[in-house]
Amino acid sequence: MSVKPVKAISIIGLMPQLDEVIKFCGDSCSFQPDDAMSFYSDTKNFVPLNDKNPYSQPIQQLKNTCELAGFKLEYTKADQVKDSESDVLAYLMKFVDETDKMISRKLLIEQETDECKRSIEQVEHFTGCDIDFTEISDCKYITPNFGRLPKESYEKLSEFSSNQYAIFFPFTNDETHYWGAYFTIPEQKNEIDRIFSSLFFERLEVPPIAGKPDDYMRTLQTKLKELDEKLKNEQNMIDEFWKTERQKCLAYYTKLEEMDSYNEIKRFAYRYHKSFILVGWIPADKEKLFTEKLDTINSVEYSLIDSKDVRNQTPPVILKNPPFIRRYEFYVKMYGLPCHNEIDPTAFVAFTYTLFFGIMFGDAGQGLVVALIGALMYKFKKVEIGKILVPCGIMGMIFGFLYGSVFGFEELLTPVHQKLFGTQGKLIEVMEPDSINLIIYGSVAIGIVTIAIAMLVNIVSSLKRRDYESAFFGANGVSGFVFYVSLVAGLICQMMLGIEIMNVAYILCLIVLPLILIFLREPLGKLAEGKKNWKPESWGEYCMQSFFEVFEICLSYVTNTMSFLRVGAYILVHAGMMLVVFTLAEMVGGPVGYTLILIIGNGIVMALEALLVAIQVLRLDYYEIFSRFYIGEGRPFIPVTAKKLK
């Protein structure tokens, strides 16, 4: 339950060995390169390697070709590929070339097919007429105009009877239009075109029909069948080619992606005279294995530095958690990874999130359903939050049992409680006034304990980061912890237990003094860190600013504590919502209606409440807990090979 340590490694060798070193670093699956310029103070002789990536263009060409051909590229084992880089590139370029030729032939056939289909679609409007279109096209003094005319416009043609050439010859018709032609002579062309334009005539570019339309239609249909057969044969050739070459192509493609990934490392390398310098990070537990293999490369030297000793750098972070806690890394990563010198909050999130969800979503039946849904979500859809819903649903079942609630039936477990706990009724009667008070006080108590624990975590985390101001004098440091715990303990003893401990000494030492330390936290923190310029530039400005900050801190203690009232509120909300469901079911009446309303009501309440509780618990973790000790500005450890192939 911590951040896994990493080490910075600096590798220096002769330029001819660079490719071998890069391949080794990629094969190790445990090397994350970094900018060497930021690790050395004297970098005036460092020259970046601006070599062009020779693999990016072939990879893109292969992907584009395979996408057009419908080939699915996926990673496979590339260990069997023993060919050189040039042979891999030569094979894949040949594969692309042959595939492109087949695709081109297929596209030409598809283009012919589309043209043939368009011709059929146009000619079919003129079938059934016993006219030889060849004779029409041979006319020198008459120009045919083929198209369609709205039926309303066809009826208006009689209005132009004064012009003997304003005649439309329909061939076929549908619900809205007549399809046919009108004819013009040179002397009347402009006038006739104007008339038909006013009648919304739509001209159609008819293909050159040889002979009668019916005969030409049969010719087109025969041609379409031939094109379909050609297209089918061409597709069969493509499929057979992929079936033959698939395994080899995928292996070579994986090898090419691997080489491309390794080449990414070269972007971080620098030339230093005749040598190269490469800097990166490796997990501390991989050091022995990494260096043993690196020792086998001639003319290469290296040095290792612990991440805690690296200055002005941000080491990458590897989280190390057991399987149950690991699932909650999803929420931590949403907020931000911990820094290398920061406490990993995943375990804290796992405990608080699961506990608070169970308390707020206390129903044995609905908790079981949520757990099952979460398991199915992860098993079939690999949704990360599904793994989190399983323990949350189980915790909801546990608290549902304690509340005696099963799908809203509040008395179902009463006999079990009476036998197990020796109570007259249920262990916790949620809607009883005494229980409501207990739930409210319990929610506040949970908030107090959680905030106090978060402060203790902040003290440890701040000391780990050597941030003494935050550790000793911050609002969530030792001073804040003493003030908060002393104030809460004093109020509880004074007002609820009748123990008068808040005397003058108690108030001055445990309440006033911590507030003064918080007020002076900036100069005191600088003094603790041994800084000479610990004094503020202006004491008046500092005091005014610190006064309002301390006032805001005191208010935040109250509001943050009261924020945990939502834990108890959702217990009451659940009981109230289910009471409404049962009231509606009784109003409907009848066994069928009653059962149906209960099922629908449980589904709605469960979905709505699960969503709201999940959000509210996450809010408590992020705003009331993380804000006290967590920075979350770390960067993930991503080995070069892992980002694509592993």
CORTAUR-V560789 format. One record per pair of residues at least 24 apart in sequence whose ideal C-beta (glycine too) atoms are under 6 Angstrom apart, sorted by the first residue. I is the first residue (numbers start at 1). J is the second residue. D is the distance in whole Angstrom. If there is no record, write none. Layout:
BEGIN
i={I/I}
j={J/J}
d={D/D}
END
This chain:
BEGIN
i={1/1/2/2/3/3/3/3/4/4/5/6/6/6/6/7/7/7/7/8/8/8/9/9/9/10/10/11/11/12/12/12/13/13/14/14/15/17/17/17/18/20/22/22/22/23/25/26/26/26/28/29/29/29/29/30/30/30/30/31/31/31/32/32/32/32/32/32/33/33/33/34/34/36/36/36/39/45/46/46/47/48/49/49/53/55/55/55/58/59/59/61/62/62/65/65/65/68/69/69/69/71/73/75/75/76/76/76/78/78/78/78/81/81/88/88/88/91/92/95/102/105/106/109/109/109/112/113/116/116/116/119/119/120/122/123/123/123/125/125/126/126/127/127/127/129/132/132/133/134/134/142/143/144/144/145/146/146/146/147/147/147/147/148/148/148/149/149/150/150/153/153/154/160/165/166/257/261/261/261/264/265/281/307/315/316/316/317/318/319/321/325/327/327/330/335/336/336/337/337/338/339/339/339/341/341/342/342/343/345/349/353/353/354/354/354/356/356/357/357/357/358/358/358/358/359/359/360/360/360/361/361/362/362/362/363/363/364/364/364/364/365/365/366/367/367/367/367/368/370/402/402/403/403/407/408/430/431/439/439/440/443/443/443/443/446/446/447/447/448/452/454/454/454/455/457/458/458/461/468/468/468/469/469/473/473/473/473/474/475/475/476/479/479/479/482/482/483/483/484/486/486/487/518/519/519/560/563/566/570/574/577}
j={321/347/320/344/317/338/340/344/318/320/284/281/283/307/315/282/284/304/306/281/305/310/282/302/304/279/303/278/302/275/277/301/299/300/275/299/276/297/299/300/276/297/262/265/266/262/265/262/640/641/290/639/641/642/646/282/283/286/639/280/282/639/280/281/316/637/638/639/265/268/280/279/280/270/277/279/279/272/270/272/271/270/266/269/263/256/259/260/89/256/260/96/92/96/96/99/100/103/99/103/238/242/253/254/645/250/251/254/251/254/255/258/251/255/252/255/256/252/252/249/238/234/234/227/230/231/227/227/220/223/224/207/220/220/206/213/216/217/172/179/171/213/213/214/217/171/211/212/209/210/211/183/184/181/183/182/181/204/206/201/202/203/204/177/179/202/178/201/177/200/199/200/178/195/192/195/644/640/641/644/640/640/316/340/340/635/637/634/637/344/346/350/387/388/384/632/632/633/634/636/634/631/633/634/464/465/461/631/461/630/621/617/621/391/392/395/567/617/392/613/617/395/396/398/399/399/567/567/570/613/396/613/399/400/403/400/405/397/400/401/406/406/407/606/393/396/397/400/397/610/427/428/428/430/602/578/575/575/568/571/568/564/565/567/568/564/567/561/564/488/485/625/628/629/481/629/628/629/629/525/528/529/521/525/517/521/524/525/521/518/553/628/514/517/518/510/514/511/514/557/510/511/511/550/546/550/624/624/616/613/609/605}
d={5/4/6/5/6/6/6/5/4/4/4/5/6/5/5/6/5/5/6/6/5/5/6/6/5/5/5/5/5/6/6/5/5/4/6/5/6/6/6/6/5/6/5/5/6/6/6/4/6/5/6/5/5/6/5/5/6/5/6/5/6/6/5/5/6/6/6/6/5/4/4/5/5/5/5/4/5/6/4/6/4/6/6/5/5/6/5/4/6/6/6/5/6/6/5/5/6/5/5/6/6/5/6/5/6/5/6/5/6/4/4/6/5/5/5/5/6/6/6/6/5/6/5/6/5/5/6/5/6/6/5/5/6/5/6/6/6/5/5/4/5/4/5/5/6/5/6/6/4/6/6/5/5/5/6/5/5/5/4/6/5/4/4/4/5/5/5/5/6/6/4/6/5/6/5/5/6/5/6/5/6/6/5/5/4/5/4/4/5/6/5/5/4/6/4/5/3/6/4/6/5/6/6/5/6/5/6/6/4/5/6/5/6/5/6/5/6/5/4/6/5/3/5/6/5/6/6/6/4/5/4/5/4/5/5/4/5/5/4/5/5/4/4/5/5/3/4/5/6/6/6/6/5/6/5/3/5/5/4/6/5/5/5/4/3/6/6/5/3/6/6/5/4/6/4/5/5/3/5/6/4/5/6/2/5/4/5/6/6/6/5/4/4/4/5/6/5/6/4/6/4/6/6/6/5/5/5/6/6/6/6/5}
END
